[in-house]
Amino acid sequence: MTILCVRFQLPPMYEAALPGLLGTLEEFTPVVEALPPDGALADLRGAERYFRRDVVELASLIRVRALAWHGVDCAIGAGPGPMFARMALREAAPGEIRVVPEGPRALTEFLAERSVRALPGVGAATARTLCEYGLDSIGKVAAAPLSTLQRLTSARTGRELHEMAQGIDRGRVVPNAVSRSLAAERPFPRDELDPAQHRRALLSAAGELGSRLRALEKVCRTLTLTVRYADRSTTTRSRTLPEPTAHSSALTDAAYRMYEALGLQRARVRGVALRAEGLDPAEQASHQLTFDPVDEKVRRLEEVADRVRKKFGAGAVIPGALAA
């Protein structure tokens, strides 16, 4: 076992704490892949040798330090590869460390009786197709011919399913920097059903992100929306922007489009969060010139509003929709 998949038990809409928690993992290994909003993968191959502790002992230390330094508990899955670590995490309760058994035979037994939905990357549509043909467990998928799986899904998906069901884990932990993203969170004081209030929260969060990006002289290429519900479940959607931007209006428009695509009806929403990802220096970004005088006027007003906020505070200039 060399790979950990960690899910921190963050309070609702507290994604901003993730960078500090990742620092706890980086005390043990530099090979850490952030999985916003509340998770991470960590490769402990070198750490086991360096600290002379096995992966379970290291996982226990990580959990204790997260609790002691940040007051945040976590659930941890451990396995020989990212796929097994993710599957172990799915079965781990908060505060629990779940370990996949070692050895080829034990790994085969671990996979055999589990639902095909437990395989990472298998969505509802793929699982439904496989179940219609009786391939409802990973063991049955492993026994099915590769050609059959490819006919039912696609050449690539069928090959990946066949390999995963056989216990072949080609995943890697790719170190990344969560600092290459900015998050703005808007929790509601009580579960909110009103779509108008959801949109006001998105407008506020997008405005904050735009202001912070411009202050850092950065632009983002991708915007991610996370909606948290009353039952603590979440929905996450991402959108690649037409061009890298720090323009609040463009961010707001993208956030509204993602929200509308969810088709929420009377959903009890506990909070929303927006995350700007793929940050690059603004000076390196290109901007498509237009003949739209309204767009140019909005951008000039945005520059003036930024100067006013810098001098008098963030609440000195706000959209009219947020004034009520």
Stockholm file with secondary structure:
# STOCKHOLM 1.0

chainA/1-324         MTILCVRFQLPPMYEAALPGLLGTLEEFTPVVEALPPDGALADLRGAERYFRRDVVELASLIRVRALAWHGVDCAIGAGPGPMFARMALREAAPGEIRVVPEGPRALTEFLAERSVRALPGVGAATARTLCEYGLDSIGKVAAAPLSTLQRLTSARTGRELHEMAQGIDRGRVVPNAVSRSLAAERPFPRDELDPAQHRRALLSAAGELGSRLRALEKVCRTLTLTVRYADRSTTTRSRTLPEPTAHSSALTDAAYRMYEALGLQRARVRGVALRAEGLDPAEQASHQLTFDPVDEKVRRLEEVADRVRKKFGAGAVIPGALAA
#=GR chainA/1-324 SS CCEEEEEECCCTTCGGGHHHHHHHHHTTCSCEEEETTTEEEEECHHHHHHHTCCHHHHHHHHHHHHHHHHSCCEEEEEESSHHHHHHHHHTCCTTCEEECCCSHHHHHHHHHTSBGGGSTTCCHHHHHHHHHTTCCBHHHHHHSCHHHHHHHSCHHHHHHHHHHHTTCCCCCCCCCCGGGEEEEEEEEEEEECCHHHHHHHHHHHHHHHHHHHHHHTEEEEEEEEEEEETTSCEEEEEEEEEEEECCHHHHHHHHHHHHHHHTCSSCCEEEEEEEEESCEEGGGCCCCCCSCHHHHHHHHHHHHHHHHHHHHCTTSSCCGGGTC
#=GC SS_cons         CCEEEEEECCCTTCGGGHHHHHHHHHTTCSCEEEETTTEEEEECHHHHHHHTCCHHHHHHHHHHHHHHHHSCCEEEEEESSHHHHHHHHHTCCTTCEEECCCSHHHHHHHHHTSBGGGSTTCCHHHHHHHHHTTCCBHHHHHHSCHHHHHHHSCHHHHHHHHHHHTTCCCCCCCCCCGGGEEEEEEEEEEEECCHHHHHHHHHHHHHHHHHHHHHHTEEEEEEEEEEEETTSCEEEEEEEEEEEECCHHHHHHHHHHHHHHHTCSSCCEEEEEEEEESCEEGGGCCCCCCSCHHHHHHHHHHHHHHHHHHHHCTTSSCCGGGTC
//
